[in-house]
Amino acid sequence: MARDVQITRDVQITFDCADPAALAAFWAEALGYRLQDPPGGFASWDEALDAMGVPPERRNDASAVVDPGGAGPRLFFQRVPEGKRAKNRVHLDVRAAPGLEGDARMAALEAEADRLTSHGAKRLARHEPAPPLGAGHIIMADPEGNEFCLD
């Protein structure tokens, strides 16, 4: 009996956070993403949320950013009441130095760390290249403390 197996699935990455709009803006900057457009027929999110009856105090309950090229996953940000308490078990690696090695790689990672720090990220640690398996990376935290690596 033949089975119809779907090989791939769309993936959305969800962030629990205190300020969805601010964290969405940070990750849009970090990844070259853009805020998701409002639903069809609406010129802005405020117009759409007005039509949906969402009161002003609830308009920062969620936000999303998307890859303008359509290749990367959608990132969804949802407000939750509790703050971050422990190290992430899953994190994003931002591939900021693809194809580079050694000093050139670390210089590119440092430049990206500086850029993201100016947008609210925090630098946590630098790991030097350790061949043959360790190419070197920088551990960062986004404005709400979620760890990610510049790789």
Contacts in CASP RR format, 6 or more apart in sequence:
PFRMAT RR
TARGET T0000
AUTHOR 0000-0000-0000
METHOD contacts of the structure
MODEL  1
MARDVQITRDVQITFDCADPAALAAFWAEALGYRLQDPPGGFASWDEALD
AMGVPPERRNDASAVVDPGGAGPRLFFQRVPEGKRAKNRVHLDVRAAPGL
EGDARMAALEAEADRLTSHGAKRLARHEPAPPLGAGHIIMADPEGNEFCL
D
10 73 0 8 1.000
11 73 0 8 1.000
12 73 0 8 1.000
12 74 0 8 1.000
12 75 0 8 1.000
12 76 0 8 1.000
13 73 0 8 1.000
13 74 0 8 1.000
13 75 0 8 1.000
13 76 0 8 1.000
13 92 0 8 1.000
14 75 0 8 1.000
14 76 0 8 1.000
14 77 0 8 1.000
14 78 0 8 1.000
15 23 0 8 1.000
15 27 0 8 1.000
15 75 0 8 1.000
15 76 0 8 1.000
15 77 0 8 1.000
15 78 0 8 1.000
15 144 0 8 1.000
15 146 0 8 1.000
16 78 0 8 1.000
16 80 0 8 1.000
16 82 0 8 1.000
16 83 0 8 1.000
16 84 0 8 1.000
17 23 0 8 1.000
17 77 0 8 1.000
17 78 0 8 1.000
17 79 0 8 1.000
17 80 0 8 1.000
17 144 0 8 1.000
17 146 0 8 1.000
18 79 0 8 1.000
18 80 0 8 1.000
18 83 0 8 1.000
18 144 0 8 1.000
19 60 0 8 1.000
19 79 0 8 1.000
19 144 0 8 1.000
20 60 0 8 1.000
20 61 0 8 1.000
20 62 0 8 1.000
20 63 0 8 1.000
20 77 0 8 1.000
20 78 0 8 1.000
20 79 0 8 1.000
21 60 0 8 1.000
21 63 0 8 1.000
21 77 0 8 1.000
22 143 0 8 1.000
23 63 0 8 1.000
23 77 0 8 1.000
23 142 0 8 1.000
23 143 0 8 1.000
23 144 0 8 1.000
24 35 0 8 1.000
24 63 0 8 1.000
24 64 0 8 1.000
24 65 0 8 1.000
24 75 0 8 1.000
24 77 0 8 1.000
25 35 0 8 1.000
26 119 0 8 1.000
26 120 0 8 1.000
26 121 0 8 1.000
26 142 0 8 1.000
26 143 0 8 1.000
27 33 0 8 1.000
27 65 0 8 1.000
27 75 0 8 1.000
27 77 0 8 1.000
27 142 0 8 1.000
28 34 0 8 1.000
28 35 0 8 1.000
28 65 0 8 1.000
29 116 0 8 1.000
29 119 0 8 1.000
30 94 0 8 1.000
30 116 0 8 1.000
30 119 0 8 1.000
30 121 0 8 1.000
30 142 0 8 1.000
31 65 0 8 1.000
31 67 0 8 1.000
31 75 0 8 1.000
31 94 0 8 1.000
32 67 0 8 1.000
32 68 0 8 1.000
33 65 0 8 1.000
33 66 0 8 1.000
33 67 0 8 1.000
33 68 0 8 1.000
33 75 0 8 1.000
34 65 0 8 1.000
34 66 0 8 1.000
34 68 0 8 1.000
35 63 0 8 1.000
35 64 0 8 1.000
35 65 0 8 1.000
35 66 0 8 1.000
36 63 0 8 1.000
36 64 0 8 1.000
36 65 0 8 1.000
36 66 0 8 1.000
36 74 0 8 1.000
38 44 0 8 1.000
38 45 0 8 1.000
38 47 0 8 1.000
38 48 0 8 1.000
39 48 0 8 1.000
42 48 0 8 1.000
42 51 0 8 1.000
45 59 0 8 1.000
46 59 0 8 1.000
49 59 0 8 1.000
60 79 0 8 1.000
61 78 0 8 1.000
61 79 0 8 1.000
62 76 0 8 1.000
62 77 0 8 1.000
62 78 0 8 1.000
62 79 0 8 1.000
63 76 0 8 1.000
63 77 0 8 1.000
64 74 0 8 1.000
64 75 0 8 1.000
64 76 0 8 1.000
64 77 0 8 1.000
65 74 0 8 1.000
65 75 0 8 1.000
65 77 0 8 1.000
66 72 0 8 1.000
66 74 0 8 1.000
66 75 0 8 1.000
67 73 0 8 1.000
67 74 0 8 1.000
83 144 0 8 1.000
84 144 0 8 1.000
84 145 0 8 1.000
84 146 0 8 1.000
87 147 0 8 1.000
88 146 0 8 1.000
88 147 0 8 1.000
91 146 0 8 1.000
91 147 0 8 1.000
91 148 0 8 1.000
91 149 0 8 1.000
92 148 0 8 1.000
92 149 0 8 1.000
93 137 0 8 1.000
93 148 0 8 1.000
93 149 0 8 1.000
93 150 0 8 1.000
93 151 0 8 1.000
94 112 0 8 1.000
94 148 0 8 1.000
94 149 0 8 1.000
94 150 0 8 1.000
94 151 0 8 1.000
95 151 0 8 1.000
96 108 0 8 1.000
96 109 0 8 1.000
96 112 0 8 1.000
96 150 0 8 1.000
96 151 0 8 1.000
97 104 0 8 1.000
97 105 0 8 1.000
97 106 0 8 1.000
97 108 0 8 1.000
97 109 0 8 1.000
97 112 0 8 1.000
97 150 0 8 1.000
97 151 0 8 1.000
99 105 0 8 1.000
100 108 0 8 1.000
101 129 0 8 1.000
101 135 0 8 1.000
102 129 0 8 1.000
102 135 0 8 1.000
102 136 0 8 1.000
105 129 0 8 1.000
105 135 0 8 1.000
105 136 0 8 1.000
106 126 0 8 1.000
106 128 0 8 1.000
106 129 0 8 1.000
106 136 0 8 1.000
109 136 0 8 1.000
109 137 0 8 1.000
109 138 0 8 1.000
109 150 0 8 1.000
109 151 0 8 1.000
110 138 0 8 1.000
112 138 0 8 1.000
112 150 0 8 1.000
113 121 0 8 1.000
113 123 0 8 1.000
113 138 0 8 1.000
113 140 0 8 1.000
113 150 0 8 1.000
116 140 0 8 1.000
116 150 0 8 1.000
117 123 0 8 1.000
117 140 0 8 1.000
119 143 0 8 1.000
120 142 0 8 1.000
120 143 0 8 1.000
121 140 0 8 1.000
121 141 0 8 1.000
121 142 0 8 1.000
121 143 0 8 1.000
122 140 0 8 1.000
122 141 0 8 1.000
122 145 0 8 1.000
123 138 0 8 1.000
123 139 0 8 1.000
123 140 0 8 1.000
124 139 0 8 1.000
124 140 0 8 1.000
124 141 0 8 1.000
124 147 0 8 1.000
125 138 0 8 1.000
125 139 0 8 1.000
126 137 0 8 1.000
126 138 0 8 1.000
126 139 0 8 1.000
127 134 0 8 1.000
127 136 0 8 1.000
127 137 0 8 1.000
127 138 0 8 1.000
127 139 0 8 1.000
128 136 0 8 1.000
129 135 0 8 1.000
129 136 0 8 1.000
130 136 0 8 1.000
135 151 0 8 1.000
136 151 0 8 1.000
137 149 0 8 1.000
137 150 0 8 1.000
137 151 0 8 1.000
138 149 0 8 1.000
138 150 0 8 1.000
139 147 0 8 1.000
139 148 0 8 1.000
139 149 0 8 1.000
140 147 0 8 1.000
140 148 0 8 1.000
140 149 0 8 1.000
140 150 0 8 1.000
141 147 0 8 1.000
141 148 0 8 1.000
142 148 0 8 1.000
END
